[in-house]
Amino acid sequence: MGNGMFTRRTFFRAVGAAATCFVLTNAVGCDRLGQPSKVRQPRPSKASPLPTSAPSAPTKHGWAFRSRPDLSPPAVEVNAQADSVAPGYIFVAPKEGRTGQGGAMILDDRGQVVWFHPLQGKGRVLDFKAQTYQGRPVLTWKETPGGYVIYDDSYREIKQFPPGNGYPGGDHHEFLISPQNTALITIYDRVRRDLSPVGGPKDGVAWEGIVQELDIETGEVIFEWRSLDHVGLEESYSKPSQHHRDGIDYFHLNSIEIDGDTNLIISARETSAVYKIDRKSGEVMWRLGGKHSDFEMGPGTRFAYQHDARRQNDGAITIFDNGDTVFENGTPKVVEESRGIVLELDEERMRATLVREYTHPDKQYAHAAGNLQVMPNGNVFVGWGQALVLSEFSEGGELLFDARLPNANKSYRAFRFPWNGHPGGQPTAVAERASEEEVRVYVSWNGATEVATWEALAGPRPDQLKSLGSVPRNGFETPMSVQTSEPYVAVRAKQRSGRVLGITEPVKL
């Protein structure tokens, strides 16, 4: 045999030694020559959750985070939670009130904050949701006052734009991105009109609804539809000076949907009707509900002051029916309970049939706002508008999830969406010494959805830090106890796989 090769005798001697090693050491380990080898035992962790630490608790003024004292979102109270909810996070945009800041907020099913973007002052974030733009997942909302905002999944603004044709500000009721990367938005315009046919002055004001489609990149107006060109004042249930605006808010456009044939479906609160609009000519193709419905409205299909009319994949129309007053054969019937409804439309025989309705066990009533979202698994997520409740139902109507915003807030719509957030920058930590051998650390990373564990590091210098162990992520801010006398600590964010996502600045104690 040549150099570097086993002889037959050498081979059997090595095998015998290995077998002996297994018997004598109970498989602790052997080196390649068959000798027992030492196996390193894992070091005991010197990092642990604080003994009595649930996730950071909210105060009566909202959440308070040690690591992010600049953030104080309102606390959402979760009253019911089931395992069969659809995957994803909850998207809601509370208005600033006595119980926290207002802004765009993403929550998990425990009501824990995942990401919060406060809006300072008296402004509002409305219609906050996840959409797709140029093939990428984005966050979108309407800022009031302000424009239409698009953020990427790193929470960086990539676009903010106003409406076209010189309209100031635009309206908050809809911001929908089409598959062609255009924006469909709502605008309210104050127009001089003779209001004497509806009980107002000859020289009056009517607020009309405008649908505008914009090229997001260039701001070019591709399509514009004006309600007064196609829907008369007589279709409205509203009266002059009934609302906070002067004149008559006769239409109150509040949702835009792209139908399967690329034409548009819109909802108008003050006519209690849904309209299908020809995207080329602007002509009304049909009316659903209201005073002049083109559909025969079957039992239970009448709705009032509705929001959020959407076409579903099976052809059904879903609507958030605010209720209050239903007009049956011209006779008003007061119904102070809101509901989500699914209507089947027979567009040949022009009949509407109630397929299903979703009502809350507590009979929630939303005088305004609200939406209904059908999830990919068939569940239905309902934002109860001014009732401040967020619910999820099974397709059959079982309540699976229920939560509530504080009474001092306001909410327009609420959604559930899958979302993966990858914030730029670094996580944030604060630390305080509890004793010579213990440090208490509070760490967070606003918007990071992939953090599974936080790994504590400590050392004599910022560039000489060693791992002391990890604790699971627990809510927006994770508090931990670290056993160390070293003068510097830092914390690393890790994925479930162990990959490091980011590290805090070292904190000097």
C-alpha positions in Angstrom: 0.0 0.0 0.0 1.3 3.5 -0.7 1.8 6.3 1.8 -1.4 7.8 3.3 -3.4 4.5 3.0 -4.8 2.2 5.6 -3.6 -1.4 5.7 -6.2 -4.1 6.3 -5.0 -4.5 9.9 -5.1 -0.7 10.5 -8.6 -0.6 9.2 -9.9 -3.3 11.6 -8.0 -1.8 14.5 -9.7 1.6 13.9 -13.1 0.0 13.6 -12.6 -1.9 16.9 -11.4 1.2 18.7 -14.5 3.1 17.5 -16.8 0.4 18.8 -15.0 0.4 22.1 -15.3 4.1 22.3 -19.1 3.9 21.7 -19.6 1.3 24.5 -17.3 3.0 27.0 -18.5 6.6 26.5 -22.1 6.0 25.7 -21.6 7.9 22.4 -20.2 11.1 23.8 -18.0 11.3 20.7 -14.8 10.1 19.1 -12.1 11.7 17.1 -11.1 10.3 13.7 -8.6 7.9 15.2 -11.2 6.4 17.5 -10.2 8.2 20.6 -13.0 9.7 22.9 -13.5 13.4 22.1 -14.9 16.2 24.2 -18.4 17.7 23.2 -18.9 21.3 24.2 -22.0 21.7 26.3 -24.1 24.8 25.5 -23.5 27.7 27.9 -26.4 28.5 30.1 -28.2 31.6 28.8 -27.6 34.8 30.8 -30.6 36.5 29.1 -34.2 35.9 30.1 -37.5 37.6 29.8 -38.2 39.9 32.8 -39.9 37.8 35.4 -43.3 39.5 35.4 -43.1 40.9 31.9 -46.0 40.5 29.6 -45.6 42.7 26.5 -45.5 46.3 27.3 -48.8 47.4 28.7 -50.8 50.4 27.5 -51.7 53.3 29.7 -54.9 55.3 29.6 -53.2 57.6 27.2 -52.1 54.8 24.8 -49.1 52.6 24.5 -45.9 53.7 26.1 -42.6 52.1 25.0 -39.3 52.6 26.8 -37.3 52.1 23.6 -39.5 54.4 21.5 -40.9 57.2 23.8 -41.9 59.1 20.6 -44.6 56.5 19.8 -47.9 56.4 21.7 -50.5 54.6 19.5 -53.9 53.9 21.0 -54.4 50.5 22.4 -56.8 48.1 20.7 -58.7 45.8 23.0 -59.0 42.2 21.6 -62.2 40.6 22.9 -62.3 37.4 20.8 -59.6 35.5 18.9 -59.7 32.1 17.1 -57.1 30.0 15.4 -59.1 29.9 12.2 -58.6 33.6 11.3 -57.1 34.3 7.9 -53.3 34.9 7.9 -52.0 38.4 8.0 -51.9 41.5 10.1 -54.7 44.1 10.9 -54.5 47.5 9.2 -56.2 50.4 10.8 -55.7 54.2 11.0 -57.1 55.7 14.2 -57.5 59.4 14.5 -55.6 61.1 17.3 -57.6 61.4 20.5 -57.3 61.5 24.2 -55.9 57.9 24.1 -52.9 58.1 21.9 -51.5 59.5 18.6 -53.2 59.1 15.3 -51.7 57.5 12.2 -51.2 54.4 10.2 -51.0 51.2 12.4 -50.4 47.5 11.8 -51.4 45.1 14.5 -51.1 41.4 15.2 -54.0 39.2 16.5 -53.2 40.0 20.1 -53.6 43.7 19.5 -49.9 44.2 19.7 -48.4 47.0 17.5 -46.3 45.8 14.6 -45.7 49.1 12.9 -46.9 52.6 13.7 -46.5 55.8 11.7 -47.8 58.8 13.7 -49.2 61.8 12.0 -48.5 64.9 13.9 -51.0 67.7 14.5 -54.6 67.6 13.5 -54.1 65.7 10.3 -55.5 62.2 9.6 -54.4 59.0 7.8 -57.4 57.4 6.0 -57.9 54.3 3.8 -54.7 52.7 5.0 -54.0 49.4 3.4 -51.5 47.1 1.5 -51.6 47.2 -2.3 -49.3 46.3 -5.2 -47.5 48.9 -7.2 -45.1 48.1 -10.1 -45.2 44.5 -9.0 -44.1 45.2 -5.4 -46.0 45.2 -2.1 -46.6 48.7 -0.8 -48.5 50.6 1.9 -50.9 53.3 0.8 -53.1 55.9 2.4 -54.6 59.3 2.0 -53.1 62.0 4.2 -55.5 64.8 5.2 -54.4 67.5 4.7 -52.0 66.3 2.1 -51.8 63.9 -0.8 -51.9 60.2 -1.7 -49.0 58.4 -0.2 -47.1 55.2 -1.2 -44.5 53.5 1.1 -42.4 50.5 0.2 -41.8 47.5 2.4 -38.9 49.2 4.0 -41.3 52.0 5.2 -39.8 54.6 2.9 -41.9 57.0 0.9 -41.6 56.3 -2.8 -44.4 58.6 -4.0 -46.8 61.3 -2.8 -49.0 63.1 -5.2 -52.1 65.4 -5.4 -55.2 64.9 -7.6 -55.0 66.1 -11.2 -56.6 69.1 -13.0 -55.8 71.5 -10.2 -58.2 70.1 -7.5 -56.8 71.0 -4.1 -56.1 68.1 -1.7 -58.5 65.5 -3.0 -60.8 63.3 -0.9 -60.0 60.4 1.4 -62.7 57.9 0.6 -60.8 55.9 -2.0 -57.2 55.4 -3.1 -57.1 52.3 -5.3 -54.1 51.2 -7.4 -55.1 49.4 -10.6 -53.2 46.6 -12.3 -51.9 49.2 -14.8 -50.3 51.2 -12.0 -52.8 54.0 -12.2 -54.5 55.5 -9.2 -58.3 55.8 -8.8 -59.2 58.5 -6.4 -62.3 60.4 -5.2 -62.7 64.2 -5.2 -65.5 66.4 -3.9 -66.2 69.6 -5.8 -68.3 72.6 -4.8 -70.5 73.5 -7.7 -73.1 76.3 -8.1 -76.6 74.8 -8.7 -80.3 75.6 -8.6 -81.4 73.7 -5.5 -85.1 74.8 -5.6 -86.2 71.3 -6.9 -84.9 69.8 -3.6 -86.0 72.6 -1.3 -83.0 74.8 -1.4 -82.2 78.3 -2.9 -81.9 78.9 -6.6 -78.4 80.1 -6.2 -77.2 77.2 -4.1 -74.3 74.8 -3.9 -74.1 71.1 -4.7 -71.2 68.9 -3.7 -70.6 66.5 -6.5 -68.5 63.4 -6.5 -65.6 63.1 -9.0 -63.9 59.8 -10.0 -60.4 60.5 -11.3 -57.9 58.0 -12.7 -54.2 59.2 -12.7 -51.0 57.9 -14.1 -49.1 57.7 -10.8 -45.7 58.4 -12.3 -46.6 61.4 -14.5 -49.7 62.7 -12.7 -51.6 62.7 -16.1 -55.4 62.4 -15.8 -56.5 59.4 -17.8 -60.2 59.5 -16.9 -62.5 61.8 -15.0 -66.2 61.3 -14.2 -68.4 63.9 -12.6 -71.6 62.8 -10.8 -73.7 65.9 -11.7 -73.3 65.0 -15.4 -75.0 61.6 -14.9 -76.9 61.6 -11.6 -79.5 64.2 -10.8 -80.1 65.9 -7.4 -83.5 64.2 -7.2 -81.9 60.8 -6.6 -80.5 62.0 -3.3 -82.1 61.4 0.1 -80.1 64.3 1.5 -81.5 67.8 2.1 -79.8 71.2 1.7 -77.7 72.2 4.7 -78.3 68.8 6.3 -74.6 68.2 6.8 -71.7 70.2 7.9 -71.1 71.5 4.4 -73.0 74.4 2.9 -75.4 73.6 0.2 -76.3 69.9 -0.4 -74.0 67.0 -0.2 -76.2 65.1 -2.5 -74.0 62.2 -3.7 -71.2 61.5 -1.2 -69.0 59.2 -3.4 -67.2 56.7 -1.0 -65.8 53.8 -3.0 -64.5 52.8 -6.4 -64.1 49.3 -7.7 -62.8 48.0 -11.0 -65.2 45.4 -12.4 -64.2 42.3 -14.4 -64.9 44.1 -17.7 -62.7 47.0 -16.6 -65.7 49.4 -16.1 -66.2 50.9 -12.6 -68.5 50.3 -9.7 -69.0 53.2 -7.4 -70.9 53.7 -4.2 -72.8 56.9 -3.3 -73.9 57.2 0.3 -76.5 60.0 0.0 -78.4 58.3 -2.8 -78.2 54.9 -1.1 -77.2 53.4 -4.4 -74.4 51.6 -6.2 -73.7 52.5 -9.8 -71.8 50.8 -12.7 -70.0 53.4 -14.8 -68.8 52.9 -18.4 -65.1 53.7 -18.2 -65.0 55.2 -21.7 -68.2 57.2 -22.0 -69.0 57.8 -18.3 -72.6 56.7 -18.8 -74.4 54.9 -16.0 -74.7 51.3 -17.0 -77.0 50.3 -14.1 -78.2 51.4 -10.6 -78.4 49.0 -7.7 -80.7 50.3 -4.9 -81.7 53.9 -4.3 -84.8 55.6 -5.8 -84.3 54.3 -9.3 -82.9 50.9 -9.0 -82.5 49.0 -12.3 -82.6 45.8 -10.3 -85.6 44.3 -8.6 -84.5 44.3 -5.0 -85.3 40.9 -3.3 -86.0 40.4 0.4 -83.3 41.8 2.6 -81.3 43.4 -0.2 -82.2 47.0 0.4 -79.3 49.0 2.0 -78.9 52.6 3.2 -76.1 55.1 3.4 -73.7 52.3 2.5 -70.0 52.1 1.9 -67.4 49.9 0.2 -69.2 48.2 -2.8 -66.9 45.5 -4.2 -67.3 42.9 -6.9 -66.1 39.5 -5.9 -64.6 36.7 -8.0 -67.8 34.8 -8.2 -69.7 37.8 -9.4 -71.3 38.8 -6.1 -71.4 42.3 -4.8 -70.4 42.9 -1.2 -71.5 46.1 0.6 -71.1 47.5 4.1 -74.7 48.6 4.8 -74.6 51.3 7.4 -78.3 51.1 8.0 -80.2 53.9 9.8 -83.0 54.2 7.2 -84.1 51.6 4.6 -86.6 52.7 2.0 -89.1 49.9 1.2 -91.4 51.0 -1.6 -90.8 54.6 -0.8 -91.6 54.1 2.9 -88.8 54.9 5.4 -87.9 52.2 7.9 -85.4 53.0 10.7 -82.9 50.3 11.2 -80.1 51.3 13.7 -77.9 48.3 13.0 -75.1 48.0 10.5 -74.3 44.8 8.6 -72.1 43.4 5.8 -74.1 42.0 2.9 -73.4 39.7 -0.1 -75.7 40.2 -3.0 -76.1 38.0 -6.1 -76.9 40.0 -9.2 -78.7 38.5 -12.1 -77.8 41.0 -14.8 -80.0 39.3 -17.4 -83.2 39.3 -15.4 -82.0 42.3 -13.3 -82.7 40.8 -9.9 -80.7 41.2 -6.7 -80.8 38.4 -4.1 -79.4 38.4 -0.6 -76.9 35.6 -0.3 -75.5 36.3 3.1 -75.4 39.0 5.8 -72.9 39.5 8.6 -74.1 41.2 11.8 -72.4 41.7 15.1 -73.6 39.9 18.3 -73.7 43.4 19.9 -75.7 44.9 17.1 -73.0 47.4 16.0 -74.3 50.6 14.4 -71.9 52.8 12.3 -73.6 56.1 11.4 -70.7 56.6 9.0 -67.7 54.8 7.5 -67.1 51.1 7.4 -66.0 48.3 5.0 -66.2 44.6 4.3 -63.2 42.6 3.0 -63.5 39.0 1.7 -60.4 37.1 2.6 -58.7 34.4 0.3 -59.9 31.6 2.6 -63.5 32.8 2.5 -63.5 34.6 5.9 -64.9 38.1 6.0 -63.2 41.0 7.8 -65.4 43.9 8.8 -64.3 47.4 9.9 -67.4 48.8 11.7 -66.5 52.4 10.9 -67.5 54.9 13.6 -68.6 52.0 15.9 -64.8 51.5 16.3 -65.0 47.7 16.2 -62.9 45.3 14.0 -64.3 41.8 13.4 -63.6 38.7 11.4 -66.2 36.1 10.6 -66.1 32.7 9.0 -67.8 32.5 5.6 -70.8 31.1 7.5 -71.0 34.0 9.9 -69.2 32.7 13.0 -67.4 35.5 14.9 -63.7 34.5 14.9 -62.0 37.8 15.9 -63.3 40.9 17.6 -61.4 44.0 18.8 -62.2 47.6 19.6 -60.5 51.0 19.5 -60.9 53.4 22.4 -64.0 55.6 22.3 -62.0 58.8 21.8 -60.7 57.7 18.4 -62.2 57.5 14.9 -61.7 54.9 12.2 -62.7 54.9 8.5 -61.8 51.4 7.3 -59.9 48.4 8.6 -58.4 45.4 6.8 -56.4 42.3 7.1 -53.4 41.7 4.8 -50.3 39.5 4.6 -47.3 41.8 5.1 -43.5 41.5 5.4 -41.8 44.6 6.6 -38.1 45.2 6.4 -37.3 48.6 8.1 -34.1 50.4 7.3 -31.8 51.5 10.0 -31.3 49.7 13.3 -33.4 48.3 16.1 -33.5 50.5 19.2 -32.7 49.5 22.8 -32.5 51.2 26.1 -30.8 49.6 29.2 -30.6 50.3 32.9 -28.5 48.5 35.6 -30.7 46.8 38.2 -27.7 45.5 40.2 -24.0 44.9 39.8 -24.7 41.7 37.9 -28.1 42.5 36.2 -29.1 44.8 33.4 -32.6 45.3 32.2 -32.9 45.9 28.5 -35.9 47.1 26.4 -35.7 46.5 22.6 -37.9 47.2 19.6 -37.7 47.6 15.8 -40.7 49.4 14.4 -42.2 47.5 11.5 -39.9 44.4 11.5 -42.0 41.4 10.9 -39.3 38.7 10.7 -37.8 39.0 14.2 -38.2 35.8 16.1 -35.6 36.3 18.9 -33.5 39.0 20.5 -29.9 38.1 21.3 -28.2 40.0 24.1 -24.5 41.0 23.8 -22.2 42.5 26.4 -18.5 43.4 26.7 -15.9 45.8 28.0 -15.9 47.8 24.8 -18.4 48.5 22.0 -16.3 46.5 19.6 -15.8 43.6 22.0 -19.2 42.1 22.7 -20.1 38.5 23.3 -23.4 36.7 23.2 -25.1 36.1 26.5 -28.2 34.3 25.2 -31.5 35.1 23.5 -35.2 35.6 24.4 -38.2 35.3 22.1 -39.7 38.5 20.6 -42.7 39.4 22.7 -44.8 42.2 21.2 -43.6 45.6 19.8 -41.1 46.0 22.7 -39.4 43.0 24.3 -38.1 43.5 27.9 -35.3 41.2 29.1 -33.0 40.6 32.0 -29.3 40.2 31.2 -26.8 38.9 33.8 -23.6 40.9 33.2 -21.3 43.3 34.9 -19.8 44.5 31.6 -20.2 48.3 30.8 -21.6 47.9 27.3 -24.7 45.9 26.0 -26.3 45.6 22.6 -29.1 43.4 21.1 -29.2 41.5 17.8 -32.5 40.8 15.9 -32.6 37.3 14.6 -34.9 35.4 12.2 -36.3 32.0 13.2 -33.5 30.4 11.1 -30.9 32.3 13.2 -29.9 34.8 10.5 -29.1 38.2 11.9 -31.4 41.0 10.7 -29.9 43.9 12.5 -28.2 45.1 15.7 -28.7 48.0 18.1 -26.2 50.6 18.8 -24.2 49.5 21.9 -25.5 51.1 25.1 -23.1 52.3 27.7 -24.3 51.6 31.3 
